Amino acid sequence: MVYDLLVKNGKLIDESQIEIAIKDGVIVAVDKTLEGAAVVVLDLSGESYVSAGWIDGHVHCYEKMSLYYDFPDEIGISKGVTTVIDAGSTGPKNIGDFYQSAKSVKTNVLALINISEWGIVAQDELADLTKINHDLVHQALRQYPDFIVGLKARMSKTVVGNNGIIPLEMAKEIQKDNGDLPLMVHIGSAPPELSEILSRLDRCDIVTHCFNGKENGILASDDQIKTFVWDAYRKGVIFDIGHGTDSFNFHVAEVALAAEMIAATISTDIYHRNREDGPVHDLATTIEKLLEVGYQLPDLIDKVTAKPAEFFRLTKKGHVAKGFDGDLTIFNIAKQDKILTDSNGNQRVSHTRIIPQKAIVGGIVYDVK
């Protein structure tokens, strides 16, 4: 067999040697050393790390939106990320156009469908309950089963208006009527209260912006984690970072880690403004922030590969193994100082940089900008 791509002399995050062969977009061989001819040989010279392709499970990349938008390849392959999941930018009335536009990009693009019919065309997309159409969502799910991987409901004051917890209850009904699809829930300012939201979530539902610094967040005024938050965490609700412009706080993340409340997945909530102007910039920077908080790097890589693949049911992604998609991220680790800033302007000085070098999607190699 002549491979399409043979990655030579790579190393995993545990420093073990690895070589990977890809044919027709699929990993066909993995071992410490591999022999054979290939159309493209990528020799990492034993200096660069390789992992399964990074998955950013919360982005906004439907470029036709005016509020939150970006271009998939600007936040995907250009940043070492092979798969992005748009978190509710579009609803059932415009997700078809998003699906068509996503076909032309190099990054793998998937979507969580907003329960509001047009998605985030305005900040308050769930303030009008008549825009939540169960049947339209159902039809979209049936029409784009390989594109839509779950549901999205944004549950904060500026989004729901006077509707309180009702939109989440409607989202849960849609979820149960459609095979218990993954449901991602945005949390922010009250109402609704965080206690109301978490009490309605089930095991494997995803709460994003888990370590925001808002009053309606996970910490009480005495800096202790609220009891009902522990109830949700122990029930198996998935805590996702969802950094965003206003939704990640170093102190909250540090208190949670010290108490052994661990984020399950790392995502950016990136769009063009917080990419260009910060504080997000890219997924690598978000990983660096969690490293500075005290997480260990092997665990962090797992949280941008295997874990999001598991929770979003991406059965052929997230692992460097035979039969999985030929998506890989090549990166270096450097001892360099870097100032990191959270969503509230707090800063930390990191001494370790995570530097993506290449993104490989379906066996095709792309350089990181």
LUMVOLO-213309 format. One record per residue (C-alpha): residue in one letter; z, x, y. Coordinates in pm, whole numbers, padded with zeros to 5 digits, always signed. Example, Ala and Ser with C-alpha at 12.3 -4.5 7.8 and 13.67 -1.06 7.14 Angstrom:
// residues 2
A+00780+01230-00450/S+00714+01367-00106/
***
This chain:
// residues 369
M+00000+00000+00000/V-00081+00114+00350/Y+00197-00001+00581/D+00124-00131+00928/L+00429+00054+01062/L+00657+00314+00914/V+00974+00397+01106/K+01091+00747+01003/N+01417+00932+01059/G+01613+00652+01216/K+01985+00590+01192/L+02193+00276+01180/I+02492+00225+01406/D+02717+00362+01128/E+02515+00687+01150/S+02356+00641+00805/Q+01992+00744+00773/I+01727+00476+00739/E+01351+00441+00718/I+01172+00107+00740/A+00823-00006+00641/I+00659-00317+00785/K+00345-00493+00661/D+00194-00817+00795/G+00490-00867+01026/V+00752-00845+00750/I+00986-00567+00638/V+00860-00462+00294/A+01072-00155+00224/V+01400-00004+00346/D+01561+00316+00221/K+01709+00647+00334/T+01362+00798+00298/L+01026+00634+00239/E+00688+00779+00150/G+00344+00631+00202/A+00061+00596+00448/A+00086+00381+00758/V-00139+00279+01043/V+00141+00370+01283/V+00424+00614+01213/L+00720+00604+01451/D+00933+00915+01403/L+01275+00879+01565/S+01364+01241+01480/G+01714+01142+01371/E+01818+01090+01734/S+01764+00720+01799/Y+01945+00423+01651/V+01768+00127+01495/S+01900-00222+01437/A+01757-00559+01361/G+01583-00694+01668/W+01828-00804+01934/I+01860-01179+01987/D+01967-01316+02325/G+02089-01666+02243/H+02122-01796+02600/V+01846-01731+02853/H+01631-01930+03097/C+01266-01831+03066/Y+01042-02132+03132/E+00858-01984+03427/K+00743-02318+03570/M+01096-02421+03666/S+01217-02373+04024/L+01595-02357+03976/Y+01659-02124+03679/Y+01359-01942+03536/D+01221-01608+03427/F+00934-01464+03227/P+01004-01416+02854/D+00870-01061+02829/E+01066-00950+03137/I+01395-01037+02965/G+01265-00980+02610/I+01062-00681+02495/S+01094-00509+02834/K+01470-00497+02774/G+01471-00417+02402/V+01523-00782+02304/T+01291-00919+02038/T+01398-01286+02039/V+01514-01503+02328/I+01648-01855+02301/D+01600-02062+02613/A+01917-02267+02659/G+01812-02606+02786/S+01571-02529+03068/T+01343-02803+02935/G+01397-03149+02794/P+01180-03369+02573/K+00930-03449+02851/N+00837-03088+02932/I+00932-02882+02627/G+00578-02925+02490/D+00436-02733+02785/F+00702-02466+02741/Y+00605-02439+02375/Q+00240-02385+02465/S+00315-02123+02732/A+00549-01934+02497/K+00261-01878+02253/S+00100-01629+02489/V+00392-01386+02520/K+00492-01092+02302/T+00863-01174+02270/N+00974-01431+02014/V+01068-01742+02215/L+01275-02031+02081/A+01448-02316+02260/L+01753-02535+02277/I+01636-02871+02407/N+01825-03019+02699/I+01945-03373+02627/S+01823-03472+02976/E+01456-03567+02965/W+01322-03305+03212/G+01584-03034+03158/I+01725-02843+03455/V+01489-02961+03727/A+01799-03016+03943/Q+02157-02895+03916/D+02285-03242+03819/E+02055-03324+03527/L+02327-03522+03345/A+02444-03727+03644/D+02198-04005+03556/L+02264-04127+03201/T+01929-04310+03188/K+01765-03965+03163/I+01930-03906+02825/N+01684-04063+02584/H+01784-04035+02219/D+01439-04132+02090/L+01252-03883+02309/V+01474-03599+02191/H+01424-03707+01830/Q+01045-03710+01875/A+01046-03362+02029/L+01256-03226+01744/R+01005-03362+01494/Q+00706-03232+01689/Y+00834-02875+01741/P+01061-02801+01443/D+00991-02427+01445/F+01043-02392+01819/I+01349-02605+01891/V+01656-02458+01720/G+01925-02677+01872/L+02055-02892+02156/K+02204-02805+02495/A+02447-03000+02710/R+02584-02858+03036/M+02932-03003+03085/S+03059-02914+03431/K+03123-03112+03749/T+02803-03021+03933/V+02593-03121+03632/V+02750-03446+03508/G+02843-03600+03843/N+03075-03894+03781/N+02994-03922+03410/G+03281-03712+03280/I+03268-03656+02905/I+03004-03924+02834/P+02700-03689+02821/L+02873-03475+02557/E+02950-03781+02348/M+02582-03875+02370/A+02482-03520+02271/K+02707-03540+01967/E+02539-03867+01863/I+02196-03706+01894/Q+02320-03406+01694/K+02455-03617+01408/D+02134-03821+01389/N+01922-03505+01363/G+02074-03306+01079/D+02371-03164+01269/L+02156-02922+01467/P+02333-02641+01651/L+02476-02770+01979/M+02548-02537+02269/V+02783-02666+02538/H+02812-02506+02883/I+03163-02512+03033/G+03257-02469+03398/S+03443-02652+03670/A+03621-02982+03601/P+03572-03266+03549/P+03539-03291+03257/E+03848-03095+03163/L+03801-02816+02912/S+04051-02991+02684/E+03825-03300+02673/I+03522-03089+02587/L+03678-02876+02314/S+03846-03174+02147/R+03503-03323+02080/L+03343-03011+01937/D+03317-02943+01566/R+03301-02629+01356/C+02988-02428+01443/D+02931-02601+01775/I+02882-02333+02040/V+03079-02310+02364/T+02903-02077+02606/H+03059-01906+02912/C+03371-01870+02697/F+03530-01599+02917/N+03458-01737+03262/G+03719-01685+03533/K+03742-02046+03648/E+04054-02263+03669/N+03904-02487+03402/G+03870-02187+03169/I+04066-02067+02868/L+04363-01910+03055/A+04662-02099+03191/S+04829-01997+03519/D+05068-01769+03326/D+04773-01577+03178/Q+04831-01725+02833/I+04547-01881+02636/K+04580-02257+02646/T+04699-02413+02321/F+04402-02649+02287/V+04166-02352+02318/W+04332-02195+02015/D+04291-02527+01831/A+03915-02519+01890/Y+03884-02151+01807/R+04071-02190+01478/K+03865-02496+01394/G+03556-02277+01397/V+03399-02355+01734/I+03173-02058+01818/F+03265-01873+02137/D+02959-01727+02312/I+02968-01495+02613/G+02687-01651+02823/H+02752-01402+03106/G+02549-01559+03384/T+02590-01533+03758/D+02932-01698+03758/S+03063-01705+03402/F+03203-01373+03278/N+03534-01222+03388/F+03662-00885+03262/H+04028-00985+03276/V+03977-01307+03080/A+03781-01120+02813/E+04049-00850+02793/V+04335-01100+02759/A+04144-01286+02489/L+04070-00967+02295/A+04434-00858+02313/A+04529-01197+02168/E+04258-01160+01899/M+04039-01437+02032/I+03702-01277+01970/A+03363-01384+02105/A+03130-01455+01813/T+02804-01389+01997/I+02689-01206+02310/S+02431-01363+02538/T+02330-01317+02900/D+02241-01654+03057/I+01982-01442+03233/Y+01721-01562+03480/H+01521-01378+03741/R+01788-01364+04015/N+02079-01237+03808/R+01838-01000+03634/E+01702-00856+03957/D+02017-00869+04172/G+02289-00865+03908/P+02547-00894+03783/V+02368-00955+03450/H+02059-00727+03459/D+01994-00733+03082/L+02147-00772+02737/A+02223-00400+02704/T+02440-00414+03017/T+02626-00715+02879/I+02689-00522+02557/E+02823-00232+02766/K+03067-00466+02939/L+03210-00589+02608/L+03234-00228+02492/E+03436-00151+02805/V+03659-00454+02736/G+03749-00298+02401/Y+03504-00429+02142/Q+03363-00179+01891/L+02992-00099+01904/P+02907-00185+01540/D+03063-00526+01594/L+02872-00571+01919/I+02539-00498+01753/D+02627-00757+01488/K+02689-01009+01769/V+02333-00970+01901/T+02162-00964+01560/A+02317-01113+01245/K+02557-01355+01414/P+02312-01539+01642/A+02062-01546+01354/E+02327-01711+01139/F+02445-01966+01393/F+02094-02069+01499/R+01975-02072+01135/L+01710-01804+01183/T+01695-01718+00815/K+01440-01435+00850/K+01598-01257+01145/G+01909-01055+01217/H+01898-00803+00929/V+01718-00481+00845/A+01628-00579+00490/K+01325-00642+00272/G+01172-00982+00332/F+01306-01022+00686/D+01088-01036+00996/G+00964-00701+01119/D+01170-00717+01438/L+01367-00407+01534/T+01536-00263+01841/I+01537+00113+01892/F+01809+00240+02125/N+02007+00546+02229/I+02374+00590+02313/A+02453+00823+02601/K+02776+00953+02749/Q+02711+00860+03110/D+02922+00694+03376/K+02807+00356+03499/I+02969+00097+03726/L+02978-00245+03563/T+03040-00563+03764/D+03149-00900+03629/S+03064-01243+03770/N+03359-01237+04009/G+03286-00896+04161/N+03544-00706+03955/Q+03430-00361+03846/R+03488-00121+03561/V+03354+00231+03513/S+03197+00268+03172/H+03148+00608+03013/T+02901+00492+02746/R+02551+00365+02808/I+02341+00164+02564/I+01978+00247+02639/P+01705+00048+02463/Q+01394+00254+02392/K+01155+00027+02207/A+01126-00332+02088/I+00936-00396+01766/V+00818-00754+01713/G+00642-00834+01388/G+00572-00465+01335/I+00416-00412+01679/V+00585-00147+01893/Y+00653-00208+02263/D+00806+00038+02506/V+01108-00068+02707/K+01058-00055+03084/
***
